[in-house]
Amino acid sequence: MNDSPRLSLSHATVAVRDLDTMVDFYCGVLGFAVTNRGTVGDDGEMAFISQDPAEHHQLVFVSGMPQPEHQFVMADHMAFRTASLDGLRAIGTRLDEAGVEGVIPINHGNAWSLYFNDPEGNGLECFVDSPFHVAQPFADVLDLGTDDATIEADTRSKIQDDAEFQPLADWKAAFRARLDGESSEA
C-alpha cells in the first residue's frame, strides 16, 4: 500500500512587475476575487486571489521580485479547470473582448483547452475534461464554434484506436487503485 500522504495542489505564487494590471486581468477577465492584499518587505506587495470559497487563495501575486524568463506557453503555464465546454467558450469570448491575442485552442483527447498569456507573459491554460482518457501527449485542432456533441464525436473518432483509450471514469478508478497500492500496474 502507498503510505505517502495524499497531496492536492492548493495555490501558486507568481512574481509580477505590475500588480494592479495583473489583478485587473485575473479578476476582470478570468473572474477571480481579491481575498487580501498587503505589503511585504521594503517595496513589495502581495495580492491573494481565489474563485473557490474553500481556498483563501489559489494564486498569490508578489511584486518587487526578480522576473523569470517565460518559455513556450504549453510547457510553462498554470492551468485552470472549468466545468463545461460552454464555460470554455465563455472564457474564450472574455479573452477576445479583453483583446488577448494568440489564444491557442487544443484538443488533448482527455481535455479541451485554451492556451494564452496573461499581461506579463505568464502562460495560462483554461480547460474542461473530456469524458475520455488517451495516452499523452496528444494534441489536435479544437473548434469551439461547433456544438458539444460534434466536439465529443470528433474527439472520440481521433482517439478511439489509441491503446490507452477508455472512459475517463475507468481510468480514474484504476489510477486510484494504483495510488492505494491495490495494483502494481505502471
N, C-alpha and C positions, 0 to 999 in steps of 0.2 A: 504494500500500500504506500502511496506517496504521502509522506508525513510533512512535506513542506507546507507552510501556511499559504492559503489562497490569497492572492493579491488582486485588487482591481484598481485600474487607473483612476485617480481622483482628479488631478489637475496638472497643468503645465505652466511653467513660468517662462516668460519671454522678455528679453531685453528690447527696449524700444527707444527710438530717437524722439518722437513726438507723441507723448502720452495722450493729449487731447484728440489728435487725429485718429489714433488707434481706438480709443474709447468710443468716439463718434461712429467709426466704421462698424465695430463689433456690436455696438448697441443699436445703432440706427439701421444698419443693413442686415445684420445676422440675428438681431433680436435678443441679445444679451442684456443684462441689467447690472449696474454697478452695485455691489454689496458693501464695499468700503473703499476708501481712498485716503492716502496719507503720505507723509514724508518719510524718507529713510536716508540716513546718513546726512552729509552736508548739503548735497544738491540733488538728491534723487527723490523720486516719488513713485508710489505703487498704487495700482488700481486693481481691485479684485472684482471679477465679473462672473456671472453664472446665469444659466437658464433653468437650473434644477434646484427646487426648494430643499432637496436633501443634501445639496453641496453648497456650502458657503461660497466657494469659488471653484470654477472649472478652469479658469485662466487667471493668471496674475501678470500684469504688465509692470515692468520696472524700468524707469528712465534713469539716465546718468550712468549707464553701464556700457562697456565696450560692445560694439555690434559685430556679430558673427557674419561671415560671408554666406550668402544663401546659394543653394545648389538647385538642381533640376527639381521642379515643383512636385513631381510624382515620387521623388526619393527623399525630399526634405520638406515635410509638411506635417500639420496637425489635421486630424480627421474628426468630423462630427457626423453622427448618425441622425437621420430624420426618419419618420415613421412610414412615409409613403412616397410614391412617385409624384403625386400631386404636391407634396411638401418640397420635393426636389425641384419640381417645376417652379414653385413659388420662389424658392431661393434663386433660381436662375433668372427669374423676372426681376427680383430685387437687385441682383448683381448688374443686370442690364440697365435698370433705372439709375443705379449709382454710377454708371459709366465704367464699370470694371471691364477691362479688356483682357483678351487672351484666355477666356474660360474654355476649359477642355472637357467635353463630356466623354466619358469612357464607360463601356460595358465590360465589367470584370467577370461576368458569368455568375459570381456569387454576390455581386453588388453592382449597383448602377451609380455612377459618381460624376461630380463636377469638381474639377481642379481649377484653382485660381490663386492669385496672390492678394494679400492684404495691402494697404497703402505703403507699407515699409518693405514689401517684397517677401514676407513670410509666406510660405506655401500653405494652402488650405485645401482640404477636400471635404465636401459635403456629400453624403451617400445614403442610399437606402439598400438594405439587404434584399437580395433576390430570394426566391424560395428554393434555390439550388446550391449545391456545393460542387465545385470543379477545381481541379488542381490549379495552383497559382505558380507563376504569373500567367494571367490571361488578360488580354485587352483587345477590344473591338470597338467599332463605332457605336454610338448611342444617339438616337434621335428622340429627344423628349417631346417632339412635336407629334409623335404618334401616341395612340391610346395604350393604356396599361396592358391589355390583352395582347396587342401586337408586339410590344416590347418583350413580354414574357415568352410568347411563342417564338419570336426571333432568337431570343437568348437560348431557349431550350434547343432549337434546331442546330445551333452552332456548338453546343457543348455536350449534347446527349451521348456522343460517341467517346467522350473522354473516359479513361479507365476509372477515374475517381468520381464521375458524375453520380449524384444521388440527391434525394431531398435534403435540404439543409437540416431539418429536424433530425433525420437519421444520423447525419454527420455529427451534429452537436451531442446526441446521445452517446455515440461511440467515443467521442473525444472526452466527454465527462467520465465515462467508464475508464478510459485510459488514464486520466488525471487521478482518478480514485484508486488506481492500481489494480483494476479488475481485468486488465488486458495488457499483455506485453507487446502488443502491436505497435510498430513505429509510426 
